[in-house]
Amino acid sequence: MFQEWHQWLEKRPSVPGVVACGIGFPDKTCVARSFAPKFPLETLKNAWRCLLDAFEVVNLHRFPADEFRWQFENATVYSVRRADQVFLGMFLEKDPLAVDWDAARNLAAEFLKAPLGPPAAPSRTLTPPPAPHPPAG
């Protein structure tokens, strides 16, 4: 499913004012796209893990939130989360007039309706413990 989300994100057209975006998963992995050099992919991956933590913390404290919009000094973060805990995050230009808010909301709505789920957990093969040795004697 990880690859399908990556393809979904890559097929989306860029949105005026969105300088980076990504999809985060409950296992803290993510896919990301950057449209500006000030948002390198490794930095984005860390940001999306932190955003996942923020969703978890506010919900743990009984402040349910499935949508965030935070204004920072140099950018705005807009994020929506689905019932399966997968979220879309977008870094937006600081100037709200530079952002096509309708297109950003449409991208979020399209994400919420996408027929994809979280990536499957890696399969683990359980090895049975060794058979006990028969008693000597």
CNS distance restraints for C-alpha pairs under 8 A (distance, minus, plus):
assign (resid   1 and name CA) (resid   5 and name CA) 6.35 0.50 0.50
assign (resid   1 and name CA) (resid 116 and name CA) 7.21 0.50 0.50
assign (resid   1 and name CA) (resid 117 and name CA) 6.87 0.50 0.50
assign (resid   1 and name CA) (resid 118 and name CA) 6.45 0.50 0.50
assign (resid   1 and name CA) (resid 119 and name CA) 4.43 0.50 0.50
assign (resid   1 and name CA) (resid 120 and name CA) 6.60 0.50 0.50
assign (resid   2 and name CA) (resid   6 and name CA) 6.28 0.50 0.50
assign (resid   2 and name CA) (resid  31 and name CA) 7.94 0.50 0.50
assign (resid   2 and name CA) (resid 118 and name CA) 7.33 0.50 0.50
assign (resid   2 and name CA) (resid 119 and name CA) 5.04 0.50 0.50
assign (resid   3 and name CA) (resid   7 and name CA) 6.19 0.50 0.50
assign (resid   4 and name CA) (resid   8 and name CA) 6.10 0.50 0.50
assign (resid   4 and name CA) (resid 116 and name CA) 7.59 0.50 0.50
assign (resid   5 and name CA) (resid   9 and name CA) 6.12 0.50 0.50
assign (resid   5 and name CA) (resid  23 and name CA) 7.59 0.50 0.50
assign (resid   5 and name CA) (resid  31 and name CA) 7.57 0.50 0.50
assign (resid   5 and name CA) (resid 116 and name CA) 7.26 0.50 0.50
assign (resid   6 and name CA) (resid  10 and name CA) 6.18 0.50 0.50
assign (resid   6 and name CA) (resid  31 and name CA) 5.90 0.50 0.50
assign (resid   6 and name CA) (resid  32 and name CA) 7.93 0.50 0.50
assign (resid   7 and name CA) (resid  11 and name CA) 6.11 0.50 0.50
assign (resid   8 and name CA) (resid  12 and name CA) 6.68 0.50 0.50
assign (resid   9 and name CA) (resid  22 and name CA) 7.57 0.50 0.50
assign (resid   9 and name CA) (resid  23 and name CA) 7.84 0.50 0.50
assign (resid   9 and name CA) (resid  32 and name CA) 7.98 0.50 0.50
assign (resid   9 and name CA) (resid  33 and name CA) 7.86 0.50 0.50
assign (resid  10 and name CA) (resid  33 and name CA) 7.73 0.50 0.50
assign (resid  14 and name CA) (resid  18 and name CA) 7.24 0.50 0.50
assign (resid  15 and name CA) (resid  99 and name CA) 7.91 0.50 0.50
assign (resid  15 and name CA) (resid 100 and name CA) 6.76 0.50 0.50
assign (resid  15 and name CA) (resid 103 and name CA) 6.21 0.50 0.50
assign (resid  15 and name CA) (resid 104 and name CA) 6.47 0.50 0.50
assign (resid  16 and name CA) (resid  98 and name CA) 7.05 0.50 0.50
assign (resid  16 and name CA) (resid  99 and name CA) 5.59 0.50 0.50
assign (resid  16 and name CA) (resid 100 and name CA) 5.43 0.50 0.50
assign (resid  16 and name CA) (resid 103 and name CA) 7.90 0.50 0.50
assign (resid  17 and name CA) (resid  92 and name CA) 5.47 0.50 0.50
assign (resid  17 and name CA) (resid  93 and name CA) 5.18 0.50 0.50
assign (resid  17 and name CA) (resid  98 and name CA) 5.32 0.50 0.50
assign (resid  17 and name CA) (resid  99 and name CA) 3.97 0.50 0.50
assign (resid  17 and name CA) (resid 100 and name CA) 6.24 0.50 0.50
assign (resid  18 and name CA) (resid  35 and name CA) 7.70 0.50 0.50
assign (resid  18 and name CA) (resid  90 and name CA) 6.41 0.50 0.50
assign (resid  18 and name CA) (resid  91 and name CA) 5.84 0.50 0.50
assign (resid  18 and name CA) (resid  92 and name CA) 4.47 0.50 0.50
assign (resid  18 and name CA) (resid  93 and name CA) 6.37 0.50 0.50
assign (resid  18 and name CA) (resid  99 and name CA) 6.84 0.50 0.50
assign (resid  18 and name CA) (resid 104 and name CA) 7.68 0.50 0.50
assign (resid  19 and name CA) (resid  34 and name CA) 6.20 0.50 0.50
assign (resid  19 and name CA) (resid  35 and name CA) 4.94 0.50 0.50
assign (resid  19 and name CA) (resid  36 and name CA) 5.61 0.50 0.50
assign (resid  19 and name CA) (resid  39 and name CA) 7.65 0.50 0.50
assign (resid  19 and name CA) (resid  90 and name CA) 7.55 0.50 0.50
assign (resid  19 and name CA) (resid  91 and name CA) 5.69 0.50 0.50
assign (resid  19 and name CA) (resid  92 and name CA) 5.65 0.50 0.50
assign (resid  19 and name CA) (resid  93 and name CA) 6.58 0.50 0.50
assign (resid  20 and name CA) (resid  32 and name CA) 7.49 0.50 0.50
assign (resid  20 and name CA) (resid  33 and name CA) 5.61 0.50 0.50
assign (resid  20 and name CA) (resid  34 and name CA) 4.22 0.50 0.50
assign (resid  20 and name CA) (resid  35 and name CA) 5.55 0.50 0.50
assign (resid  20 and name CA) (resid  36 and name CA) 7.02 0.50 0.50
assign (resid  20 and name CA) (resid  39 and name CA) 6.74 0.50 0.50
assign (resid  20 and name CA) (resid  44 and name CA) 7.89 0.50 0.50
assign (resid  20 and name CA) (resid  90 and name CA) 5.75 0.50 0.50
assign (resid  20 and name CA) (resid  91 and name CA) 5.12 0.50 0.50
assign (resid  20 and name CA) (resid  92 and name CA) 7.25 0.50 0.50
assign (resid  21 and name CA) (resid  32 and name CA) 5.77 0.50 0.50
assign (resid  21 and name CA) (resid  33 and name CA) 5.35 0.50 0.50
assign (resid  21 and name CA) (resid  34 and name CA) 6.48 0.50 0.50
assign (resid  21 and name CA) (resid  88 and name CA) 7.25 0.50 0.50
assign (resid  21 and name CA) (resid  89 and name CA) 5.45 0.50 0.50
assign (resid  21 and name CA) (resid  90 and name CA) 4.22 0.50 0.50
assign (resid  21 and name CA) (resid  91 and name CA) 6.13 0.50 0.50
assign (resid  22 and name CA) (resid  30 and name CA) 6.82 0.50 0.50
assign (resid  22 and name CA) (resid  31 and name CA) 5.42 0.50 0.50
assign (resid  22 and name CA) (resid  32 and name CA) 3.94 0.50 0.50
assign (resid  22 and name CA) (resid  33 and name CA) 5.99 0.50 0.50
assign (resid  22 and name CA) (resid  44 and name CA) 7.69 0.50 0.50
assign (resid  22 and name CA) (resid  48 and name CA) 7.25 0.50 0.50
assign (resid  22 and name CA) (resid  88 and name CA) 5.77 0.50 0.50
assign (resid  22 and name CA) (resid  89 and name CA) 5.32 0.50 0.50
assign (resid  22 and name CA) (resid  90 and name CA) 6.60 0.50 0.50
assign (resid  23 and name CA) (resid  30 and name CA) 5.44 0.50 0.50
assign (resid  23 and name CA) (resid  31 and name CA) 5.34 0.50 0.50
assign (resid  23 and name CA) (resid  32 and name CA) 6.41 0.50 0.50
assign (resid  23 and name CA) (resid  48 and name CA) 7.63 0.50 0.50
assign (resid  23 and name CA) (resid  86 and name CA) 7.00 0.50 0.50
assign (resid  23 and name CA) (resid  87 and name CA) 5.53 0.50 0.50
assign (resid  23 and name CA) (resid  88 and name CA) 4.55 0.50 0.50
assign (resid  23 and name CA) (resid  89 and name CA) 6.27 0.50 0.50
assign (resid  24 and name CA) (resid  28 and name CA) 6.50 0.50 0.50
assign (resid  24 and name CA) (resid  29 and name CA) 6.06 0.50 0.50
assign (resid  24 and name CA) (resid  30 and name CA) 4.32 0.50 0.50
assign (resid  24 and name CA) (resid  31 and name CA) 6.71 0.50 0.50
assign (resid  24 and name CA) (resid  48 and name CA) 5.99 0.50 0.50
assign (resid  24 and name CA) (resid  49 and name CA) 7.12 0.50 0.50
assign (resid  24 and name CA) (resid  52 and name CA) 7.05 0.50 0.50
assign (resid  24 and name CA) (resid  86 and name CA) 5.75 0.50 0.50
assign (resid  24 and name CA) (resid  87 and name CA) 5.27 0.50 0.50
assign (resid  24 and name CA) (resid  88 and name CA) 6.51 0.50 0.50
assign (resid  24 and name CA) (resid  89 and name CA) 7.71 0.50 0.50
assign (resid  25 and name CA) (resid  29 and name CA) 5.53 0.50 0.50
assign (resid  25 and name CA) (resid  30 and name CA) 5.90 0.50 0.50
assign (resid  25 and name CA) (resid  52 and name CA) 7.87 0.50 0.50
assign (resid  25 and name CA) (resid  85 and name CA) 6.78 0.50 0.50
assign (resid  25 and name CA) (resid  86 and name CA) 4.79 0.50 0.50
assign (resid  25 and name CA) (resid  87 and name CA) 6.74 0.50 0.50
assign (resid  25 and name CA) (resid 118 and name CA) 6.24 0.50 0.50
assign (resid  25 and name CA) (resid 119 and name CA) 7.45 0.50 0.50
assign (resid  26 and name CA) (resid  52 and name CA) 7.44 0.50 0.50
assign (resid  26 and name CA) (resid  85 and name CA) 5.94 0.50 0.50
assign (resid  26 and name CA) (resid  86 and name CA) 6.32 0.50 0.50
assign (resid  26 and name CA) (resid 118 and name CA) 7.45 0.50 0.50
assign (resid  28 and name CA) (resid  48 and name CA) 7.98 0.50 0.50
assign (resid  28 and name CA) (resid  49 and name CA) 5.55 0.50 0.50
assign (resid  28 and name CA) (resid  52 and name CA) 7.23 0.50 0.50
assign (resid  29 and name CA) (resid  45 and name CA) 7.81 0.50 0.50
assign (resid  29 and name CA) (resid  49 and name CA) 7.45 0.50 0.50
assign (resid  30 and name CA) (resid  45 and name CA) 6.41 0.50 0.50
assign (resid  30 and name CA) (resid  48 and name CA) 7.13 0.50 0.50
assign (resid  30 and name CA) (resid  49 and name CA) 7.91 0.50 0.50
assign (resid  31 and name CA) (resid  45 and name CA) 7.52 0.50 0.50
assign (resid  32 and name CA) (resid  41 and name CA) 6.52 0.50 0.50
assign (resid  32 and name CA) (resid  44 and name CA) 6.81 0.50 0.50
assign (resid  32 and name CA) (resid  45 and name CA) 6.92 0.50 0.50
assign (resid  33 and name CA) (resid  41 and name CA) 7.01 0.50 0.50
assign (resid  34 and name CA) (resid  39 and name CA) 6.03 0.50 0.50
assign (resid  34 and name CA) (resid  40 and name CA) 6.64 0.50 0.50
assign (resid  34 and name CA) (resid  41 and name CA) 6.59 0.50 0.50
assign (resid  35 and name CA) (resid  39 and name CA) 7.65 0.50 0.50
assign (resid  36 and name CA) (resid  40 and name CA) 7.76 0.50 0.50
assign (resid  39 and name CA) (resid  43 and name CA) 6.51 0.50 0.50
assign (resid  39 and name CA) (resid  44 and name CA) 6.47 0.50 0.50
assign (resid  40 and name CA) (resid  44 and name CA) 6.36 0.50 0.50
assign (resid  41 and name CA) (resid  45 and name CA) 6.16 0.50 0.50
assign (resid  42 and name CA) (resid  46 and name CA) 6.49 0.50 0.50
assign (resid  43 and name CA) (resid  47 and name CA) 6.25 0.50 0.50
assign (resid  44 and name CA) (resid  48 and name CA) 6.14 0.50 0.50
assign (resid  45 and name CA) (resid  49 and name CA) 6.39 0.50 0.50
assign (resid  46 and name CA) (resid  50 and name CA) 6.32 0.50 0.50
assign (resid  47 and name CA) (resid  51 and name CA) 6.17 0.50 0.50
assign (resid  48 and name CA) (resid  52 and name CA) 6.18 0.50 0.50
assign (resid  48 and name CA) (resid  89 and name CA) 7.13 0.50 0.50
assign (resid  49 and name CA) (resid  53 and name CA) 6.40 0.50 0.50
assign (resid  50 and name CA) (resid  54 and name CA) 6.28 0.50 0.50
assign (resid  51 and name CA) (resid  55 and name CA) 6.33 0.50 0.50
assign (resid  52 and name CA) (resid  56 and name CA) 6.33 0.50 0.50
assign (resid  52 and name CA) (resid  87 and name CA) 7.84 0.50 0.50
assign (resid  53 and name CA) (resid  57 and name CA) 6.09 0.50 0.50
assign (resid  54 and name CA) (resid  58 and name CA) 6.21 0.50 0.50
assign (resid  55 and name CA) (resid  59 and name CA) 6.26 0.50 0.50
assign (resid  55 and name CA) (resid  65 and name CA) 6.87 0.50 0.50
assign (resid  55 and name CA) (resid  66 and name CA) 7.35 0.50 0.50
assign (resid  56 and name CA) (resid  60 and name CA) 6.04 0.50 0.50
assign (resid  57 and name CA) (resid  61 and name CA) 6.34 0.50 0.50
assign (resid  58 and name CA) (resid  62 and name CA) 6.58 0.50 0.50
assign (resid  58 and name CA) (resid  63 and name CA) 5.22 0.50 0.50
assign (resid  58 and name CA) (resid  64 and name CA) 6.38 0.50 0.50
assign (resid  58 and name CA) (resid  65 and name CA) 6.93 0.50 0.50
assign (resid  59 and name CA) (resid  63 and name CA) 5.17 0.50 0.50
assign (resid  59 and name CA) (resid  64 and name CA) 4.72 0.50 0.50
assign (resid  59 and name CA) (resid  65 and name CA) 6.55 0.50 0.50
assign (resid  66 and name CA) (resid  80 and name CA) 5.59 0.50 0.50
assign (resid  66 and name CA) (resid  81 and name CA) 4.88 0.50 0.50
assign (resid  66 and name CA) (resid  82 and name CA) 7.11 0.50 0.50
assign (resid  67 and name CA) (resid  78 and name CA) 7.56 0.50 0.50
assign (resid  67 and name CA) (resid  79 and name CA) 5.57 0.50 0.50
assign (resid  67 and name CA) (resid  80 and name CA) 4.33 0.50 0.50
assign (resid  67 and name CA) (resid  81 and name CA) 6.28 0.50 0.50
assign (resid  68 and name CA) (resid  77 and name CA) 7.45 0.50 0.50
assign (resid  68 and name CA) (resid  78 and name CA) 5.64 0.50 0.50
assign (resid  68 and name CA) (resid  79 and name CA) 5.15 0.50 0.50
assign (resid  68 and name CA) (resid  80 and name CA) 6.51 0.50 0.50
assign (resid  69 and name CA) (resid  76 and name CA) 6.86 0.50 0.50
assign (resid  69 and name CA) (resid  77 and name CA) 5.49 0.50 0.50
assign (resid  69 and name CA) (resid  78 and name CA) 4.41 0.50 0.50
assign (resid  69 and name CA) (resid  79 and name CA) 6.49 0.50 0.50
assign (resid  70 and name CA) (resid  76 and name CA) 5.53 0.50 0.50
assign (resid  70 and name CA) (resid  77 and name CA) 5.15 0.50 0.50
assign (resid  70 and name CA) (resid  78 and name CA) 6.61 0.50 0.50
assign (resid  71 and name CA) (resid  75 and name CA) 6.37 0.50 0.50
assign (resid  71 and name CA) (resid  76 and name CA) 4.42 0.50 0.50
assign (resid  71 and name CA) (resid  77 and name CA) 6.55 0.50 0.50
assign (resid  71 and name CA) (resid  94 and name CA) 7.81 0.50 0.50
assign (resid  72 and name CA) (resid  76 and name CA) 5.69 0.50 0.50
assign (resid  72 and name CA) (resid  77 and name CA) 7.81 0.50 0.50
assign (resid  72 and name CA) (resid  94 and name CA) 7.77 0.50 0.50
assign (resid  73 and name CA) (resid  94 and name CA) 7.39 0.50 0.50
assign (resid  74 and name CA) (resid  93 and name CA) 7.52 0.50 0.50
assign (resid  74 and name CA) (resid  94 and name CA) 5.38 0.50 0.50
assign (resid  75 and name CA) (resid  91 and name CA) 6.39 0.50 0.50
assign (resid  75 and name CA) (resid  92 and name CA) 5.64 0.50 0.50
assign (resid  75 and name CA) (resid  93 and name CA) 5.25 0.50 0.50
assign (resid  75 and name CA) (resid  94 and name CA) 4.21 0.50 0.50
assign (resid  75 and name CA) (resid  95 and name CA) 7.97 0.50 0.50
assign (resid  76 and name CA) (resid  91 and name CA) 5.74 0.50 0.50
assign (resid  76 and name CA) (resid  92 and name CA) 5.01 0.50 0.50
assign (resid  76 and name CA) (resid  93 and name CA) 6.49 0.50 0.50
assign (resid  76 and name CA) (resid  94 and name CA) 5.90 0.50 0.50
assign (resid  77 and name CA) (resid  89 and name CA) 6.95 0.50 0.50
assign (resid  77 and name CA) (resid  90 and name CA) 5.68 0.50 0.50
assign (resid  77 and name CA) (resid  91 and name CA) 4.74 0.50 0.50
assign (resid  77 and name CA) (resid  92 and name CA) 6.17 0.50 0.50
assign (resid  78 and name CA) (resid  89 and name CA) 5.85 0.50 0.50
assign (resid  78 and name CA) (resid  90 and name CA) 5.22 0.50 0.50
assign (resid  78 and name CA) (resid  91 and name CA) 6.56 0.50 0.50
assign (resid  78 and name CA) (resid  92 and name CA) 7.36 0.50 0.50
assign (resid  79 and name CA) (resid  87 and name CA) 6.85 0.50 0.50
assign (resid  79 and name CA) (resid  88 and name CA) 5.47 0.50 0.50
assign (resid  79 and name CA) (resid  89 and name CA) 4.25 0.50 0.50
assign (resid  79 and name CA) (resid  90 and name CA) 6.13 0.50 0.50
assign (resid  79 and name CA) (resid 108 and name CA) 7.85 0.50 0.50
assign (resid  80 and name CA) (resid  87 and name CA) 5.56 0.50 0.50
assign (resid  80 and name CA) (resid  88 and name CA) 5.52 0.50 0.50
assign (resid  80 and name CA) (resid  89 and name CA) 6.75 0.50 0.50
assign (resid  80 and name CA) (resid 108 and name CA) 6.60 0.50 0.50
assign (resid  80 and name CA) (resid 112 and name CA) 7.79 0.50 0.50
assign (resid  81 and name CA) (resid  85 and name CA) 5.98 0.50 0.50
assign (resid  81 and name CA) (resid  86 and name CA) 5.77 0.50 0.50
assign (resid  81 and name CA) (resid  87 and name CA) 4.08 0.50 0.50
assign (resid  81 and name CA) (resid  88 and name CA) 6.47 0.50 0.50
assign (resid  81 and name CA) (resid 112 and name CA) 7.49 0.50 0.50
assign (resid  82 and name CA) (resid  86 and name CA) 5.50 0.50 0.50
assign (resid  82 and name CA) (resid  87 and name CA) 6.05 0.50 0.50
assign (resid  82 and name CA) (resid 112 and name CA) 5.88 0.50 0.50
assign (resid  84 and name CA) (resid 117 and name CA) 6.87 0.50 0.50
assign (resid  84 and name CA) (resid 118 and name CA) 6.85 0.50 0.50
assign (resid  85 and name CA) (resid 118 and name CA) 7.81 0.50 0.50
assign (resid  86 and name CA) (resid 117 and name CA) 7.63 0.50 0.50
assign (resid  86 and name CA) (resid 118 and name CA) 6.25 0.50 0.50
assign (resid  88 and name CA) (resid 108 and name CA) 7.05 0.50 0.50
assign (resid  88 and name CA) (resid 111 and name CA) 7.14 0.50 0.50
assign (resid  92 and name CA) (resid  99 and name CA) 6.83 0.50 0.50
assign (resid  93 and name CA) (resid  98 and name CA) 6.48 0.50 0.50
assign (resid  93 and name CA) (resid  99 and name CA) 6.49 0.50 0.50
assign (resid  94 and name CA) (resid  98 and name CA) 7.96 0.50 0.50
assign (resid  95 and name CA) (resid  99 and name CA) 7.24 0.50 0.50
assign (resid  99 and name CA) (resid 104 and name CA) 7.97 0.50 0.50
assign (resid 100 and name CA) (resid 104 and name CA) 6.31 0.50 0.50
assign (resid 101 and name CA) (resid 105 and name CA) 6.03 0.50 0.50
assign (resid 102 and name CA) (resid 106 and name CA) 6.05 0.50 0.50
assign (resid 103 and name CA) (resid 107 and name CA) 6.11 0.50 0.50
assign (resid 104 and name CA) (resid 108 and name CA) 6.30 0.50 0.50
assign (resid 105 and name CA) (resid 109 and name CA) 6.10 0.50 0.50
assign (resid 106 and name CA) (resid 110 and name CA) 6.04 0.50 0.50
assign (resid 107 and name CA) (resid 111 and name CA) 6.14 0.50 0.50
assign (resid 108 and name CA) (resid 112 and name CA) 6.23 0.50 0.50
assign (resid 109 and name CA) (resid 113 and name CA) 6.41 0.50 0.50
assign (resid 110 and name CA) (resid 114 and name CA) 6.12 0.50 0.50
